[in-house]
Amino acid sequence: MHSLEDRIIITEKKITAWSLIRPFWVSEQKWSARGLLALVVAMNLAIVYINVRLNSWNVGFYDSLQKRDAAAFRHSLIEFVFIVFPYVLIAIYRIYFRQMLEFRWRQWLTNNYVHRWLEDHAFYRIERDRLADNPDQRISDDLQGLASTTLALSLDLLSTLVTLFSFITILWTVAGALSITLFHVPIHIPGYMVWVAFLYALVGSVVMFRVGRPLVTINYQQQRVEADFRFMLIRLRESAEQVALYDGADTETLRVGDAFLRIRDNWRMVMRLTKRLTLVNSVYGQVAIIFPLIAAGPQYFAGAFSLGVLMQINSAFGQVSDSMSWFIGSFSTLANWRATVNRLREFRRAIDQQHFAETESPATLAGGINLHRIDNGTVETHGLVLDRPNGEALSTITDIVAAPGSRWLVRGPSGSGKSTLLRALAGLWAFGSGTIDIPVGARLLFVPQQSYMPIDTLKANLCYPSDAAAFTDAQCEDVLNACQLADFGERLLESTHWARLMSPGEQQRVAFARVLLQKPDIVFLDEATSALDTATEAVLYRLLIERLPGTTVISVGHRDTLDAFHSAHLDLA
């Protein structure tokens, strides 16, 4: 078995930017994706070709102006229309098909990551061990950013390279060579405007990199603090009633204000860095307007070429210089993309670590608890010791042998490990030692003190985690009536936020109704009647005994009234 450090090393070796990008292009959607990509690439190349045509058009147009040739001028205008119309049409559909490809990629990534995140309870352990912050933001925002920005950057780079090679030839040929004498030594520089463009772009790129290098780290931090702030607001909205009952509005105002201050402080760093980058970009861009004319001016005034050729040289220089300066123009986008990739690598590493721990040994959890599937139908523990995440011992569990139909009550003071025992039985607690035996193929249902209530129809809530179509309306109405929720029988198909609409006691009765519908082989109840009066609690437990006589029941509770409904007890110190 590998240690935790070994697992981290293994996952780190696998996760690169390419490993995040590649899967979609070799997936079941690879042919449609590649076809769309080829179409978009073809359109990008067509745009480059039209730009080359426009560069050649400059010669005739500006020469007609210089010669005051009206006929040639009109011909150039007509030619311009036939060049520009296809350009506009291609430009529109290039964006349309790129956005189509971008969304397909994002959809595939989202489905893949959500599946991996939810599979084998990885989402629970990531949250429990705090392996990655704000997974919701990484799935909703970072995956979208990976797809859109990767496509934009890669297609833009491809167009830039094609443009560069196309216009370098034009600039090298049209501008010609420069012959100068330096210290009585004749110097001949072929294609000198190309070398001027290269040096100009090189200087700008070096300056931009030195100024903007911290932007990757700052953008990463900005994404994190924004996600933290949004999560705090969502949590406040979900807990609106509790905050109002505590009269905690003033305290929450301070907490939200403190969270926003972290956004403000980081944003100020973004502002300062953006100001420097804008200065470099602005100076670079403005100088680039006049720089080729200054460089080519002596040749023009010497009569080496016409005004039209000068404008062609100016246009070609701009294309070559812009292509060579791709890094400068894309630096902010690259920094954002790199921050997004880093966050996704971190998230993917956390997911992979959890699945590695699950598949490394099917019987052993990361902390040393052996989880076995047995054929005799009983739930058993042998030498089970529960630890805290820091390794401190929490509780030593007396061996349990829970036969089918038996009913166990787990008791003990608060903090003695009762709920943790249920987590271990569910395979969710990795810390401790010993063995847990669970019947192979058994249907298990865990009912916490506050059950999850999805924002959906009441029927979907009753049938959860099964699909709503798994049970009939009549079955649902029957369990509602049995659990003293008859008033909700006519609202089965109503979709709302039931966790807000129902009282804690009503929600716990819904949880029991779920148990009656699901008919599990083993049910674990963790303080599942704490919000109910003893009379209602008795009704619900009698329902379990009468309707599910073969179901093993393991309850955690404090009330003495629960003793009457359980045949065995486990007391934790």
C-alpha positions in Angstrom: 0.0 0.0 0.0 1.2 3.5 -0.8 1.5 6.2 1.8 -0.3 9.5 1.6 2.9 11.1 0.4 3.3 8.5 -2.3 -0.3 9.1 -3.5 0.3 12.8 -3.7 3.4 12.3 -5.7 1.6 9.9 -8.1 -1.2 12.3 -8.7 1.0 15.3 -9.1 3.0 13.5 -11.9 -0.2 12.9 -13.9 -1.8 16.3 -13.7 -0.5 18.8 -16.2 -2.3 21.5 -18.3 -2.3 19.0 -21.2 -3.8 16.3 -19.0 -6.7 18.7 -18.3 -7.2 19.6 -22.0 -6.6 16.3 -23.7 -9.5 14.0 -22.5 -12.3 15.8 -24.4 -10.4 15.5 -27.7 -10.1 11.7 -27.3 -13.5 11.1 -25.8 -16.7 9.7 -27.4 -17.3 13.2 -28.8 -13.9 13.4 -30.4 -15.0 13.3 -34.1 -17.6 16.0 -33.8 -15.3 18.1 -31.7 -12.4 17.7 -34.1 -14.7 18.4 -37.0 -15.9 21.7 -35.4 -12.3 22.6 -34.6 -11.2 22.0 -38.2 -14.0 24.2 -39.4 -13.0 27.0 -37.0 -9.4 26.6 -38.0 -10.2 26.8 -41.7 -12.2 30.0 -41.0 -9.3 31.5 -39.1 -6.9 30.7 -42.0 -9.4 32.2 -44.4 -9.3 35.4 -42.3 -5.5 35.4 -42.6 -5.7 35.0 -46.3 -8.1 37.9 -46.7 -5.8 40.1 -44.6 -3.0 39.2 -47.0 -5.3 40.2 -49.9 -6.0 43.5 -48.1 -2.3 44.1 -47.7 -1.8 43.8 -51.5 -4.9 45.9 -52.1 -3.2 48.8 -50.2 -0.6 49.2 -53.0 -3.2 49.9 -55.8 -5.4 52.0 -53.5 -2.8 54.4 -52.2 -1.0 54.5 -55.6 -4.3 55.6 -57.2 -4.5 58.4 -54.6 -0.9 59.4 -55.2 -1.4 59.5 -59.0 -4.9 61.0 -58.7 -6.2 58.2 -60.9 -10.0 58.2 -60.4 -10.7 55.1 -62.5 -8.1 53.1 -60.5 -9.5 54.5 -57.3 -13.1 53.3 -58.2 -11.8 49.9 -59.2 -10.0 49.6 -55.8 -13.2 50.5 -53.9 -15.2 47.7 -55.8 -12.4 45.3 -55.1 -12.5 46.3 -51.4 -16.2 45.4 -51.3 -15.6 41.9 -52.7 -12.8 41.3 -50.2 -14.6 42.7 -47.1 -18.0 41.0 -47.6 -16.6 37.4 -47.2 -14.4 38.7 -44.4 -17.5 39.9 -42.4 -19.4 36.6 -43.1 -16.5 34.4 -42.1 -15.8 36.5 -39.0 -19.4 36.1 -37.8 -19.6 32.3 -38.3 -16.1 31.8 -37.0 -17.2 33.1 -33.6 -20.5 31.2 -33.8 -18.9 27.8 -34.4 -16.2 28.5 -31.8 -18.8 29.3 -29.2 -20.6 26.0 -30.1 -17.4 24.1 -29.7 -16.6 25.9 -26.5 -19.9 25.0 -24.9 -19.7 21.4 -26.0 -16.3 21.1 -24.4 -17.5 22.8 -21.2 -20.6 20.5 -21.0 -18.4 17.4 -21.4 -15.9 18.7 -18.7 -18.8 19.6 -16.3 -20.4 16.2 -16.7 -17.0 14.5 -16.2 -16.0 16.5 -13.2 -19.3 16.4 -11.5 -19.4 12.6 -11.9 -15.9 12.2 -10.5 -16.5 14.6 -7.7 -19.7 12.8 -6.5 -18.4 9.3 -7.2 -17.4 7.1 -4.2 -18.2 10.0 -1.8 -15.1 11.9 -3.0 -17.1 15.2 -2.5 -17.6 14.4 1.2 -14.0 13.6 2.0 -12.7 16.6 0.0 -15.0 18.8 2.1 -14.2 16.9 5.4 -10.5 17.1 4.9 -10.5 20.6 3.3 -8.5 19.4 0.3 -9.9 22.0 -2.1 -11.8 25.2 -1.4 -15.0 26.2 -3.3 -15.5 23.1 -5.6 -18.7 24.7 -6.9 -16.7 27.7 -8.2 -14.1 25.4 -9.8 -16.8 23.4 -11.6 -19.0 26.3 -12.7 -16.4 29.0 -13.4 -13.0 27.4 -13.9 -14.2 24.7 -16.3 -15.9 27.3 -18.4 -12.7 29.4 -18.3 -10.6 26.4 -19.3 -12.7 25.6 -22.3 -13.2 29.2 -23.6 -9.7 30.6 -22.8 -7.9 27.5 -24.1 -9.8 27.7 -27.4 -9.3 31.4 -27.7 -5.6 31.3 -27.0 -4.8 28.3 -29.1 -6.8 29.5 -32.1 -5.4 33.0 -31.8 -1.9 31.6 -31.6 -2.4 29.5 -34.7 -3.8 32.5 -36.6 -0.9 34.5 -35.3 1.7 32.0 -36.5 0.1 31.7 -40.0 -0.1 35.5 -40.2 3.5 35.9 -39.1 4.8 33.5 -41.8 2.5 35.1 -44.5 3.5 38.7 -43.8 7.2 38.0 -43.1 7.6 37.0 -46.7 5.8 40.2 -47.9 7.8 42.4 -45.5 11.1 40.8 -46.4 10.4 41.1 -50.2 8.8 44.5 -50.4 11.0 46.4 -47.9 14.1 45.0 -49.4 17.6 45.3 -47.9 19.3 48.2 -46.1 22.8 49.2 -46.9 24.7 51.4 -44.5 28.2 52.3 -43.7 29.3 52.1 -40.1 32.8 53.2 -39.2 33.8 53.0 -42.8 32.5 49.4 -43.0 29.7 48.7 -45.5 26.9 46.7 -43.9 24.2 45.0 -46.0 21.0 43.9 -44.0 18.6 41.8 -46.1 14.9 42.1 -45.0 15.9 44.7 -42.5 12.3 45.6 -41.6 11.7 42.0 -40.4 14.7 42.3 -38.0 13.4 45.7 -36.8 10.0 44.1 -36.1 11.7 41.2 -34.3 13.8 43.5 -32.0 10.8 45.7 -31.3 8.7 42.7 -30.3 11.5 41.1 -28.3 12.1 44.2 -26.2 8.3 44.6 -25.5 7.9 41.0 -24.5 10.8 41.1 -22.1 9.4 44.2 -20.4 5.9 42.8 -20.3 7.0 39.6 -18.7 9.1 41.3 -16.0 6.2 43.7 -15.2 3.3 41.2 -15.3 4.9 38.0 -13.9 3.1 38.3 -10.5 -0.3 38.5 -12.2 -0.7 34.7 -12.2 -0.6 34.4 -8.4 -2.7 37.5 -7.9 -5.4 36.2 -10.3 -5.4 32.8 -8.5 -5.9 34.6 -5.2 -8.7 36.8 -6.7 -10.6 33.8 -7.9 -10.4 32.3 -4.4 -11.5 35.3 -2.4 -14.4 36.0 -4.8 -15.6 32.4 -4.4 -15.3 32.6 -0.6 -17.3 35.8 -0.6 -20.0 34.3 -2.8 -20.2 31.2 -0.7 -20.6 33.3 2.5 -23.6 35.1 0.9 -25.2 31.9 -0.2 -24.7 30.4 3.3 -26.2 33.5 4.8 -29.2 33.3 2.5 -29.7 29.6 3.3 -29.5 30.4 7.1 -31.7 33.5 7.0 -34.1 32.3 9.6 -31.5 31.2 12.1 -29.6 34.5 11.7 -32.8 36.5 12.2 -33.7 34.5 15.3 -30.3 35.2 16.8 -30.7 38.9 15.7 -27.3 38.4 14.1 -27.6 40.9 11.2 -25.0 43.3 12.6 -22.5 40.5 13.2 -23.1 39.1 9.6 -22.6 42.6 8.2 -19.2 42.7 9.8 -18.3 39.2 8.6 -19.4 40.0 5.0 -17.6 43.3 5.2 -14.4 41.5 6.3 -14.7 39.0 3.5 -15.2 41.8 1.0 -12.1 43.6 2.4 -10.0 40.7 1.3 -11.4 41.1 -2.2 -10.7 44.8 -2.0 -7.1 44.3 -0.9 -6.4 41.8 -3.6 -8.1 43.9 -6.2 -5.9 46.8 -5.4 -2.9 44.6 -6.3 -4.7 43.7 -9.5 -5.2 47.4 -10.2 -1.6 48.3 -9.6 -0.3 45.6 -11.8 -2.9 46.3 -14.5 -1.9 49.9 -14.5 1.7 48.9 -15.2 0.7 46.4 -17.9 -1.6 49.1 -19.5 1.3 51.5 -19.5 3.6 49.0 -21.3 0.8 48.0 -23.7 -0.2 51.6 -24.5 3.4 52.8 -25.1 4.1 49.7 -27.2 1.0 50.1 -29.2 1.2 53.8 -29.9 4.9 53.7 -30.8 4.1 50.8 -33.2 1.9 53.1 -35.2 4.7 55.4 -36.2 7.7 53.2 -35.8 7.5 51.4 -39.2 7.1 54.7 -41.0 10.2 56.0 -39.2 12.2 52.9 -40.1 11.1 52.8 -43.7 11.0 56.6 -44.2 14.6 57.0 -45.4 14.1 54.5 -48.1 10.8 56.1 -49.2 12.3 59.6 -49.3 15.3 58.2 -51.3 12.7 57.1 -53.9 13.1 53.4 -53.4 9.4 52.8 -53.5 6.0 54.6 -53.9 3.5 55.7 -51.3 1.4 52.6 -51.9 4.4 50.3 -51.2 5.2 52.4 -48.1 1.6 51.8 -46.9 2.0 48.1 -47.7 5.2 48.0 -45.7 3.5 49.8 -42.8 0.6 47.3 -42.9 2.9 44.2 -43.2 5.1 45.5 -40.4 2.0 45.9 -38.2 0.9 42.3 -38.9 4.4 41.0 -38.3 5.0 43.1 -35.2 1.6 42.1 -33.8 2.2 38.5 -34.4 5.6 38.6 -32.8 4.0 40.5 -29.9 1.3 37.9 -29.3 2.8 37.3 -25.8 2.4 40.9 -25.0 -1.2 41.2 -26.1 -2.2 38.0 -24.5 -0.3 38.3 -21.3 -3.3 39.1 -19.1 -5.4 36.3 -20.7 -2.5 33.9 -20.2 -2.2 34.9 -16.6 -5.9 34.2 -16.0 -5.7 30.9 -17.9 -2.7 29.8 -15.8 -4.5 30.7 -12.6 -7.5 28.7 -13.8 -5.3 25.7 -14.7 -3.7 25.8 -11.3 -7.0 25.7 -9.5 -8.3 22.8 -11.7 -5.0 20.9 -11.2 -5.5 21.3 -7.4 -9.1 20.2 -7.6 -8.3 17.3 -9.9 -5.5 16.2 -7.6 -7.9 16.2 -4.6 -10.4 14.1 -6.5 -7.8 11.7 -7.8 -6.4 11.2 -4.3 -9.8 10.1 -3.1 -10.4 7.7 -5.9 -6.8 6.4 -5.6 -7.5 5.7 -1.9 -10.7 3.9 -2.8 -9.3 1.7 -5.6 -5.9 1.1 -4.0 -7.3 -1.6 -1.7 -11.0 -2.3 -1.9 -11.2 -3.4 1.7 -9.1 -0.8 3.5 -9.9 2.9 4.1 -7.1 5.4 4.2 -6.9 5.5 7.9 -6.6 1.7 8.4 -10.3 0.6 9.0 -11.0 -2.6 7.1 -14.4 -2.6 5.4 -15.5 -6.0 4.2 -18.5 -7.2 2.3 -19.8 -10.5 3.8 -22.5 -13.0 2.8 -24.1 -13.8 6.2 -26.4 -10.8 6.3 -25.2 -9.4 9.6 -23.5 -6.1 10.4 -20.4 -6.7 12.5 -17.5 -4.8 14.0 -14.3 -6.4 15.3 -11.7 -4.5 17.3 -13.0 -1.2 16.0 -11.2 2.0 17.2 -12.3 5.4 16.0 -9.7 8.2 15.9 -10.0 11.9 15.3 -8.4 13.3 12.0 -5.3 14.4 14.0 -4.7 10.8 15.2 -6.1 11.2 18.7 -8.2 8.3 19.9 -11.9 9.1 20.0 -13.7 5.8 21.0 -13.2 2.1 21.3 -16.2 0.2 20.1 -17.4 -3.0 21.7 -17.8 -5.7 19.1 -21.2 -5.6 17.4 -23.1 -8.4 15.7 -26.4 -7.0 14.4 -28.5 -9.8 12.8 -31.2 -9.1 10.2 -34.3 -7.6 12.0 -32.4 -6.7 15.1 -32.6 -3.2 16.6 -29.6 -1.6 18.2 -29.5 1.7 20.2 -26.1 3.5 20.4 -26.0 5.7 23.5 -23.3 7.9 25.2 -22.4 11.4 26.1 -22.0 14.1 23.5 -18.6 13.8 21.8 -18.2 10.1 22.5 -18.2 9.1 18.8 -21.8 8.0 18.2 -22.3 9.8 14.9 -18.7 9.0 13.9 -19.5 5.3 14.3 -22.3 5.6 11.8 -19.9 7.5 9.4 -17.5 4.6 9.7 -20.2 2.1 9.0 -21.1 4.1 5.9 -17.4 4.0 4.8 -17.1 7.8 5.2 -14.7 7.8 8.2 -11.1 7.0 7.4 -9.5 7.5 10.8 -9.0 4.5 13.1 -8.4 0.8 13.0 -10.3 -2.5 13.2 -12.8 -4.3 10.9 -16.3 -3.5 9.8 -18.4 -6.3 8.0 -21.4 -5.2 5.9 -23.7 -7.7 4.1 -22.8 -7.9 0.4 -25.6 -6.4 -1.8 -27.5 -5.0 1.2 -29.5 -1.9 0.7 -28.3 0.7 3.3 -30.0 3.9 4.2 -28.5 6.5 6.6 -30.8 9.1 8.2 -29.0 12.0 9.8 -30.5 14.4 12.3 -31.2 16.9 9.5 -31.9 15.1 6.2 -31.0 16.6 2.8 -34.1 18.1 1.1 -33.4 18.9 -2.6 -35.2 21.8 -4.2 -37.6 19.7 -6.2 -41.1 18.2 -5.9 -42.3 16.8 -2.6 -42.4 13.4 -4.4 -38.8 13.7 -5.4 -37.9 14.4 -1.8 -39.8 11.4 -0.5 -38.2 9.1 -3.1 -34.7 10.5 -2.6 -32.1 9.1 -3.3 -34.2 7.0 -5.8 -35.8 8.6 -8.8 -39.3 9.9 -8.3 -40.6 7.5 -11.0 -39.5 4.5 -8.8 -42.6 4.9 -6.7 -46.3 5.6 -7.4 -48.2 8.6 -6.1 -50.4 6.2 -4.1 -47.3 4.8 -2.3 -46.1 8.3 -1.5 -49.5 9.3 -0.2 -49.6 6.2 2.0 -46.3 6.9 3.7 -47.2 10.5 4.2 -50.4 9.5 5.9 -48.6 6.9 8.0 -46.0 9.5 9.1 -48.7 12.1 10.1 -48.1 14.3 7.0 -51.5 13.8 5.4 -51.9 17.6 4.8 -49.1 17.4 2.2 -50.7 14.6 0.2 -52.1 17.0 -2.4 -48.7 18.7 -2.9 -46.7 15.8 -4.2 -45.9 17.5 -7.5 -45.3 20.9 -6.0 -41.7 22.0 -6.5 -40.2 24.4 -3.8 -37.5 24.8 -1.2 -39.0 22.2 1.2 -36.2 22.6 3.8 -37.4 26.2 4.3 -41.1 25.4 4.1 -41.2 22.5 6.5 -40.4 22.6 10.2 -37.6 20.4 11.6 -40.1 17.9 12.9 -41.9 17.7 9.6 -38.5 17.1 7.8 -37.7 14.3 10.2 -41.1 12.7 9.4 -40.3 13.0 5.7 -37.1 11.1 6.5 -39.0 8.3 8.1 -41.4 8.3 5.1 -38.3 7.8 2.9 -37.3 4.8 4.9 -40.7 3.2 4.6 -40.7 3.8 0.8 -37.1 2.5 0.3 -37.5 -0.6 2.5 -33.7 -0.8 3.1 -32.1 -4.0 4.6 -30.2 -1.8 7.1 -31.2 1.6 8.3 -29.0 3.9 10.5 -30.8 6.6 12.4 -28.7 9.4 13.8 -30.8 11.4 16.3 -33.5 11.1 13.6 -36.3 12.0 16.1 -34.7 14.8 18.1 -37.2 17.4 16.8 -40.2 15.3 17.5 -42.3 14.8 20.6 -42.2 11.4 22.3 -45.7 10.4 21.1 -44.8 11.0 17.4 -41.4 9.3 17.9 -43.2 6.2 19.2 -45.5 6.2 16.2 -42.6 6.3 13.7 -40.6 3.6 15.4 -43.6 1.3 15.6 -44.1 1.9 11.9 -40.5 0.7 11.3 -41.1 -2.4 13.4 -44.5 -3.2 11.8 -43.7 -2.4 8.1 -40.1 -3.4 8.0 -39.7 -6.4 10.4 -36.6 -7.8 8.6 -34.8 -4.5 8.5 -31.8 -4.1 10.8 -32.1 -0.8 12.7 -29.1 0.9 14.3 -30.1 4.2 16.1 -28.2 6.9 17.8 -30.2 8.7 20.5 -30.3 10.2 24.0 -33.9 9.7 25.1 -34.8 6.9 27.4 -38.1 6.5 25.5 -36.1 4.9 22.6 -35.2 1.9 24.8 -38.6 0.3 24.2 -38.0 0.0 20.5 -34.6 -1.5 20.5 -33.6 -5.0 21.6 -29.8 -4.4 22.0 -27.7 -1.5 23.3 -24.2 -0.2 22.7 -23.0 2.3 25.3 -20.0 4.5 24.4 -18.0 6.2 27.2 
